[in-house]
Amino acid sequence: MLTTIATAQLPVLGALLAAGAFAKVWTARGEPGPGVLSRLGPAVLVADRWRAPVLLGCAAGEAVLLAGLMATGHLAFRWSAAAFFAISTYVLWELRRRRPDVGCGCFGEVSAIPVGRRSLGRTMALTAMAAGLAWAPPISGWTLMAGMTWSQALATAGGLLLLAVLSPEIEEVAVRLRYRAPCEQRPFDPASALGRLRSSAAWRSHKDVLTGTDPVDSWRELCWGFFVYPGRSLTGEPVDVVFAVYLSGRHPAVRAAMVGVDGRPVELASLPESMPVSAGR
């Protein structure tokens, strides 16, 4: 029974190593905010210029361990994994003692919350799982997953559940998913805004006065995206046709205005509201 439980932790270790390596590379290659790396794990212990390489080096080590555990059943990779998680436990203990304000960085910038007992408990559990593999049959992770029995599947699920309980990042991810940034802070996608513009009534009512199909200028102000097109008024004068597209909602508002060379608004001529009708006898 113990052998089955120990062997079934191979996919658990593989999943954690894969997630950790991917998250570290994502954070190091495209830092999501100023000073993020100064709050993550071992990176805080080195100079600024070495923080991204340290994070990438840790990700490379995790990738090597992942490949070894999944492709082979060699004891070298199993003991290396146990040593890696044991060292990680020591590093997190030191971080908690010397820098209680920083996160473990285990899963990149998502792990920016200060190191606590749950993070330490997780690395200790991973160390025990990796050490237990030393007495398990020499089977690769892929082979185990391809022929997994029900008892092994239950043991794997139990290991994943234990790590989920010990992972404060799950709450952090849930908070981020529930949070929706104000529209003025969301990314501005000009292509999407142009698609909304060209399907609007404002575009259809002004497209006949446009002399070009591409905007000559565009910018953003808070929740509005502005696009300027060249055009001519009904009297033949050159004008700028300015469209404003609201950047939030499924059916965003679209406004339009024509501006002359003197900077004054130009009215778009329309049909009169009523027409005289003569009646004959």
ZIZI-V680808 format. One record per residue. N is the residue number from 1. RES is the residue in one letter. PSI is psi in whole degrees, 0 to 359 (999 if undefined). BURIAL is + if it has 9 or more other C-alpha atoms within 8 Angstrom, else -. D_FIRST is the distance of its C-alpha to the first C-alpha in Angstrom with 1 decimal. Layout:
# ZIZI-V680808
<<N/RES/PSI/BURIAL/D_FIRST> <N/RES/PSI/BURIAL/D_FIRST>>
This chain:
# ZIZI-V680808
<<1/M/314/-/0.0> <2/L/324/-/3.8> <3/T/320/+/5.4> <4/T/316/+/5.1> <5/I/317/+/6.4> <6/A/315/+/8.7> <7/T/324/+/10.0> <8/A/350/+/10.7> <9/Q/356/+/13.0> <10/L/310/+/15.4> <11/P/329/+/17.4> <12/V/311/+/17.5> <13/L/320/+/19.1> <14/G/318/+/21.3> <15/A/317/-/22.5> <16/L/319/-/23.4> <17/L/319/+/25.1> <18/A/313/+/27.1> <19/A/318/+/28.2> <20/G/316/+/29.2> <21/A/315/+/31.2> <22/F/315/+/33.0> <23/A/322/+/34.0> <24/K/317/+/35.3> <25/V/317/+/37.4> <26/W/317/+/38.7> <27/T/317/+/39.8> <28/A/325/+/41.3> <29/R/331/-/43.2> <30/G/80/-/44.7> <31/E/120/+/44.9> <32/P/349/-/45.1> <33/G/160/-/47.4> <34/P/133/-/49.4> <35/G/11/-/47.7> <36/V/315/+/44.1> <37/L/341/+/42.9> <38/S/359/+/44.5> <39/R/15/+/41.9> <40/L/116/+/38.7> <41/G/220/+/36.4> <42/P/341/+/37.4> <43/A/334/+/40.4> <44/V/346/+/42.3> <45/L/358/-/42.3> <46/V/171/-/44.4> <47/A/160/-/47.8> <48/D/315/-/48.4> <49/R/344/-/48.8> <50/W/357/+/45.5> <51/R/313/+/43.4> <52/A/315/+/42.8> <53/P/323/+/42.1> <54/V/317/+/39.6> <55/L/318/+/37.7> <56/L/324/+/38.0> <57/G/320/-/36.8> <58/C/319/+/33.7> <59/A/321/+/33.1> <60/A/318/+/33.7> <61/G/318/-/31.1> <62/E/322/+/28.5> <63/A/320/+/29.6> <64/V/315/-/29.3> <65/L/319/+/25.7> <66/L/312/+/24.9> <67/A/318/-/26.5> <68/G/317/+/24.8> <69/L/323/+/21.3> <70/M/331/+/22.0> <71/A/335/+/24.1> <72/T/171/+/22.5> <73/G/22/+/19.4> <74/H/139/+/21.7> <75/L/333/-/20.6> <76/A/318/-/23.9> <77/F/325/+/23.1> <78/R/315/+/19.7> <79/W/327/+/21.5> <80/S/321/+/24.4> <81/A/318/+/22.5> <82/A/318/+/21.1> <83/A/321/+/24.8> <84/F/313/+/26.1> <85/F/329/+/24.2> <86/A/317/+/24.9> <87/I/322/-/28.6> <88/S/320/+/28.5> <89/T/316/+/27.4> <90/Y/317/-/30.3> <91/V/317/+/32.7> <92/L/323/+/31.9> <93/W/318/+/32.4> <94/E/320/+/35.8> <95/L/317/+/36.8> <96/R/327/+/36.2> <97/R/319/-/38.3> <98/R/327/-/41.0> <99/R/75/-/41.2> <100/P/357/+/39.8> <101/D/353/+/41.6> <102/V/160/+/39.7> <103/G/173/+/36.4> <104/C/335/+/33.5> <105/G/14/+/34.4> <106/C/323/-/30.8> <107/F/49/+/31.7> <108/G/214/+/35.4> <109/E/347/+/38.0> <110/V/334/+/35.7> <111/S/41/+/34.3> <112/A/352/+/37.7> <113/I/148/+/37.0> <114/P/146/+/36.9> <115/V/130/+/33.8> <116/G/190/-/32.1> <117/R/327/-/29.1> <118/R/318/+/27.1> <119/S/318/+/27.8> <120/L/319/+/26.9> <121/G/325/+/23.7> <122/R/314/+/22.8> <123/T/327/+/23.5> <124/M/319/+/21.6> <125/A/319/+/18.4> <126/L/322/+/19.1> <127/T/316/+/19.6> <128/A/319/+/16.3> <129/M/315/+/14.6> <130/A/320/+/16.9> <131/A/324/+/16.4> <132/G/333/+/12.6> <133/L/339/+/13.5> <134/A/335/+/15.4> <135/W/6/-/12.5> <136/A/161/+/11.1> <137/P/145/-/12.8> <138/P/75/-/16.4> <139/I/144/-/16.5> <140/S/160/+/19.0> <141/G/319/+/18.5> <142/W/317/-/20.9> <143/T/318/-/19.2> <144/L/314/+/15.9> <145/M/327/-/17.9> <146/A/329/-/19.9> <147/G/36/-/17.2> <148/M/134/-/14.6> <149/T/171/-/12.8> <150/W/320/-/12.7> <151/S/321/-/9.1> <152/Q/321/+/9.7> <153/A/319/+/13.0> <154/L/321/-/12.0> <155/A/321/+/9.9> <156/T/315/+/13.1> <157/A/322/-/15.3> <158/G/319/-/13.9> <159/G/318/+/14.6> <160/L/321/+/18.0> <161/L/318/-/18.8> <162/L/315/-/18.2> <163/L/327/+/20.5> <164/A/319/-/22.9> <165/V/327/-/23.3> <166/L/10/+/24.0> <167/S/102/+/26.5> <168/P/345/+/30.1> <169/E/335/-/31.2> <170/I/317/-/30.2> <171/E/323/-/32.9> <172/E/317/+/35.3> <173/V/319/+/34.9> <174/A/320/-/35.3> <175/V/318/-/38.5> <176/R/324/-/39.8> <177/L/327/-/39.2> <178/R/335/-/41.1> <179/Y/134/-/43.9> <180/R/118/-/46.8> <181/A/148/-/49.3> <182/P/152/-/53.0> <183/C/329/+/54.7> <184/E/348/-/56.8> <185/Q/357/-/53.7> <186/R/156/-/52.0> <187/P/146/-/52.5> <188/F/114/-/55.7> <189/D/100/-/55.3> <190/P/322/-/58.9> <191/A/317/-/58.0> <192/S/318/-/56.5> <193/A/322/+/59.4> <194/L/324/-/61.9> <195/G/319/-/60.2> <196/R/321/+/60.7> <197/L/312/+/64.2> <198/R/353/-/65.3> <199/S/9/-/64.1> <200/S/162/+/66.0> <201/A/327/-/69.4> <202/A/322/+/70.8> <203/W/315/+/70.2> <204/R/325/+/71.9> <205/S/346/-/74.9> <206/H/354/-/75.4> <207/K/336/-/74.4> <208/D/339/-/78.0> <209/V/357/+/79.3> <210/L/142/+/76.7> <211/T/3/-/78.0> <212/G/153/-/74.6> <213/T/352/-/71.1> <214/D/142/-/69.3> <215/P/143/+/69.3> <216/V/348/-/71.4> <217/D/153/-/69.6> <218/S/150/+/66.6> <219/W/175/-/65.0> <220/R/139/+/62.9> <221/E/108/-/64.0> <222/L/245/-/61.3> <223/C/12/+/60.1> <224/W/138/+/62.8> <225/G/132/+/63.0> <226/F/138/+/66.5> <227/F/132/+/67.8> <228/V/128/+/71.5> <229/Y/147/+/73.1> <230/P/147/+/76.7> <231/G/179/+/79.0> <232/R/138/+/82.6> <233/S/174/+/84.2> <234/L/344/-/86.3> <235/T/3/-/89.3> <236/G/3/-/87.9> <237/E/142/-/87.1> <238/P/137/+/83.9> <239/V/162/+/81.3> <240/D/128/+/77.7> <241/V/115/+/75.4> <242/V/123/+/72.7> <243/F/138/+/69.6> <244/A/124/+/67.2> <245/V/125/+/63.7> <246/Y/136/+/61.5> <247/L/21/+/58.1> <248/S/152/-/56.0> <249/G/157/-/55.5> <250/R/329/-/55.2> <251/H/76/-/58.9> <252/P/153/+/60.3> <253/A/145/-/64.0> <254/V/128/+/66.2> <255/R/155/-/69.7> <256/A/149/+/72.5> <257/A/150/+/75.7> <258/M/134/+/78.4> <259/V/130/+/80.0> <260/G/177/+/83.3> <261/V/337/-/84.2> <262/D/3/-/85.7> <263/G/2/-/82.4> <264/R/148/-/83.6> <265/P/145/-/81.8> <266/V/128/+/83.2> <267/E/140/-/83.2> <268/L/117/-/82.0> <269/A/143/-/84.9> <270/S/170/-/84.1> <271/L/146/-/86.0> <272/P/153/-/88.2> <273/E/330/-/86.8> <274/S/154/-/89.8> <275/M/137/-/92.4> <276/P/140/-/96.0> <277/V/126/-/96.8> <278/S/137/-/100.4> <279/A/131/-/101.5> <280/G/154/-/104.4> <281/R/999/-/106.6>>
